[in-house]
C-alpha cells in the first residue's frame, strides 16, 4: 500500500466518525425540540395533541426542521447556563477559598 492510500483510508475513517457524530447530534436536537413542542401541545389539551400528531403526519419536513431548531436553541441555552454557573462558582471559590479565610493565630 502506498502512503496516499493509507492517508485516504485514515481520512475516510475520520469522515465516517465525524458524519456519525453530526447525525447523532442532529437527531438529539430533533428529539429535544419535539419534546418541547409536545409539552406545548399537551398544555393546550386534547385538541393540541391531535393537532401535534396531525402536524407530524402532514407537515413532516417542517416539524422536523422546527424541532431541530428548538432543540439547538435549548442546547445552546443549557450550555450558556452551565458556563454562567461555572463562572459564578469560580468567583465564589476565589472569594471564599480556604487560603482567603485564614485567621490570624
N, C-alpha and C positions, 0 to 999 in steps of 0.2 A: 504494500500500500504506500502511496506517495503522501507527502506531507499535506498537499492540498486536500486529499480525500479525508485524511484524519481531521483536518480543520473543518471541513464541511460536515462531517459526522458530529463533531462536538457542537458546531453551530446549530445543526438540526435538532439535537437533543435539547439544547438550551431553548430553542424556539418552541419546542413541544411543551416543555415545562412552563415557560412564560405564558404561552397561549392557554394552557390548562389553568394556571393561576388566575389569569384575567377572566376567563369564562366562569370560574367558581366565584370570583368576586362579583361579577355582574349578576349571577344567579342569586347570590345572597342579598344584593341590593334589591332585586325584584321581589324576593320573598318578604323582606322587611317592609318595603313600600306597600306590598299587597296587604300585609297585616295592618298597617296604618289605615289603608282605605277600608278594610273590613271593619275595623273598630269604628270608623266614622259612619259606615253604613249601618252597623248594628245599633248605633246611637239613634238612628232615625227610625228604628223599629223594623217590623216585618217587611214593609214596603222597601225600605232601604236595602235589606238583604236580598230581596228579589231583584231590585234594580242592579245591585252589585253583581249577582250571578249572571243576569242578562247582559250586563256590560262586558263581562269576561267572555261570554259566548259570542256576542255580536261585534264587539269592539276590541278584539284580542290585541292587535298591534298597539292601539292607543293605550289600553290598560297596561300592557307590558312596559311601554315607554314611561308612562306616568308613574307606575310602581317603581321602576328603576331610578327615576329622578328623585322621588320621595325617599327611597332607600339611601341614595347617595347623600342627599341633604341631611338625613338622620345620622348617617355615619359621620359626616363632617361635623355636625353639631356635637356628637358624642366625643369626637377627638378634641374639639376645642374646649369642651368641658373638662376633659382629662388633663389637658395642658394647663388650664387655669387652676385646677385643683392641685396639680404638681407644683406650680409656681407659688401658690398660697402655702402649701406645705413646706416648701423650701424656705420661704420668707419667715414662717413661724419657727422652723427649726433653727434658723440662724439667730433669731432673737432669743429664743428660749433654749439654746443649746446648753449642755452641762458646763461647758467652759465659760459661757457668759454668766452663769448663775453661781459662780464661785463666791463663797462668802469669806470674808477675812477671818483668820483664825484668832 
